[in-house]
Amino acid sequence: MKHLNIYIAEDEPIIVATIETILLKMGHTICGEADSVVDIKQDLTKIKPDLVLVDINLEGNEDGIDLAKHLDLKSIPYIFLTSQTDPETIARVKTTSPLGYVVKPFTEASLQSNIEIAWHTYQSTEKEYLLIKSNGRLHKVDQSTIKYLKAFDNYCYIFTTSTSYLVPHTLKHISGKLNSDFFIKSHRSYLINIRMVTGISSDSVLIDKEEIPLSTKNKELFTLKLTNW
């Protein structure tokens, strides 16, 4: 598997040392570690790990589940590492989207297999779904249902077959999270899912009854992509 940049969110030094040894043996890089949500959030303004290992018991007023909700909003994958399996904790965990839940004490083999499975799952679903925040809520959008995206200053509209979302990110930022096999610009302000195209003219693309601008600059590449799809 790919060698990952992994962040460790853990408050027990002995466990941190154990995790570090296992990760380095697997060939991964440790891009940071901290024992409080405040410090971790600060670190995440500077780096974006491939994966975060999250202990539920952390220092400070917020715990690992609070951190997990923050990671969900930033679309950063994570695995819980914890000794807590009580019903109340599990109920709170269900409000988040971890890629795994490893119960302490863990073995080298169990941590390794959970990381490998989690990353495989993430890679498989990353191309199929888009995790976005709109109107204060987190939404998991199936990319195949997206018709097109439209830039709106530093925001972006996402139009799907059933609804639309206004997200606080630029079109360029969102485009980096989409499957490039199916999404292509028709205009500097529009990104289109070629699977949704029902027609094309000299200066527009038809999606059902909607006409989307097709610029001269993008026309040749767009037509080629559509033809080869």
C-alpha positions, 0 to 999 in steps of 0.5 A: 500500500501507499506510504502514508503521512499519519497524525497521532492524536493520543494522550498516553506517551507509552502508546504514542511510542508503540504506535510510532514504532509500528508505523515506522516499521510499516514505512509510514511517516508520522507528520505530527502528534498531540494530546489535546484537541486544541493543539491538534486543530492548530496543527491541522491548519498547517498540515493535512495528514493522509490519516489520523489515529484518534484516541477518544480520551484526550486532554482538555475540554474536548475529546476525540469524538469532538475532534472526529467531527472536526476531521469530518468537516475537513474531509480527513480520514481517521481511525479511532484507537480507544479502550472505550466500548460502553454504549454511551461512547458507541452512540456518540461514535455513530454520529461521526464517520470513522474508517475503523475502531481499534480497541486497546490493547491492540497488537501490531498485526491488528493496527496494521490490518486496520490501517490497510483496510481503512485506507483501501476503503477510503480510496474506494469511496473517495472517488464515489462520494463528495463530503461537503458542508452546506447550511451548517450540515454535513452531506455525503453526496454521490458524485454520480448524481452531480449534474454540474458545479458553478463558481460563485465568488469564493463559494460554489454551487453544486447541482445534483439530480435532486437538490443543490448545495451552496458550499464555502469553497471555491470551484477549484478547491471542490474540483480537486475532490472530484473524480477527474474521469468524469468532471471537466470544465465547460467554462471558467465558472462551470464544471460538468459531469459528462455523464449528465450531458444530453446535448452540445452546441457551438456555445453551450452544453445541454443537461436535460433542459438546462443550457450551460455555457461552453467557452471557446477556450474549453470547447476542444478539450471538452468535446474530446473528453465527451467523445472519448467517454 
